[in-house]
């Protein structure tokens, strides 16, 4: 499945880890992908929690 990232607001990947050390390019990419996944799961949980529309 493909995704068009132009449809969702961009995320800025962190440049430093929790201890303040600089992240390398690979780790920044992994962190950004993890952030996108976390945002998607949160949005999915919010969507699932909405009441269903009744068909008339």
The 8 nearest C-alpha neighbors of each residue, nearest first, counted from 0:
[[1, 2, 3, 4, 36, 39, 6, 35],
 [0, 2, 3, 4, 5, 6, 7, 35],
 [3, 1, 4, 0, 6, 5, 7, 35],
 [2, 4, 5, 6, 1, 7, 0, 8],
 [3, 5, 6, 7, 2, 9, 8, 1],
 [4, 6, 3, 7, 8, 9, 2, 10],
 [7, 5, 4, 3, 8, 2, 9, 10],
 [8, 6, 5, 4, 9, 3, 10, 2],
 [7, 9, 10, 6, 5, 4, 11, 35],
 [10, 8, 7, 11, 4, 5, 6, 35],
 [11, 9, 12, 8, 31, 35, 34, 7],
 [10, 12, 13, 9, 31, 14, 34, 27],
 [11, 13, 31, 27, 10, 14, 30, 28],
 [12, 14, 15, 11, 27, 16, 30, 31],
 [13, 15, 22, 21, 12, 27, 16, 23],
 [16, 14, 21, 20, 19, 22, 13, 17],
 [15, 17, 19, 18, 20, 22, 21, 14],
 [16, 18, 19, 15, 20, 13, 21, 22],
 [19, 17, 16, 20, 15, 21, 22, 14],
 [18, 20, 16, 15, 17, 21, 14, 22],
 [21, 19, 15, 16, 18, 22, 17, 14],
 [22, 20, 15, 14, 16, 19, 23, 13],
 [21, 23, 15, 14, 26, 27, 20, 16],
 [24, 22, 26, 25, 27, 21, 14, 28],
 [23, 25, 27, 26, 28, 22, 29, 14],
 [26, 24, 28, 27, 23, 29, 22, 30],
 [25, 27, 29, 23, 28, 24, 22, 30],
 [28, 26, 30, 24, 29, 25, 22, 31],
 [29, 27, 25, 31, 26, 30, 32, 24],
 [28, 30, 26, 32, 27, 31, 33, 25],
 [31, 29, 27, 33, 28, 32, 26, 34],
 [30, 32, 34, 12, 28, 33, 29, 27],
 [33, 31, 35, 29, 34, 30, 28, 36],
 [32, 34, 30, 36, 31, 35, 29, 37],
 [35, 33, 31, 37, 36, 32, 38, 30],
 [36, 34, 32, 38, 33, 37, 39, 31],
 [37, 35, 39, 33, 34, 38, 40, 32],
 [38, 36, 34, 40, 39, 35, 33, 41],
 [37, 39, 41, 35, 36, 40, 34, 42],
 [40, 38, 36, 42, 37, 41, 43, 35],
 [39, 41, 43, 37, 42, 38, 44, 36],
 [40, 42, 38, 44, 43, 39, 37, 45],
 [43, 41, 45, 39, 44, 40, 46, 38],
 [42, 44, 46, 40, 45, 41, 39, 47],
 [45, 43, 41, 47, 46, 42, 40, 48],
 [46, 44, 42, 48, 43, 47, 41, 49],
 [45, 47, 43, 48, 44, 49, 42, 41],
 [48, 46, 44, 45, 49, 43, 50, 42],
 [47, 49, 45, 46, 44, 50, 43, 51],
 [50, 48, 46, 47, 51, 45, 44, 52],
 [49, 51, 48, 52, 47, 46, 53, 45],
 [50, 52, 53, 49, 47, 48, 54, 46],
 [53, 51, 54, 50, 49, 55, 47, 48],
 [54, 52, 55, 51, 50, 49, 47, 48],
 [55, 53, 52, 51, 50, 49, 47, 46],
 [54, 53, 52, 51, 50, 49, 47, 48]]
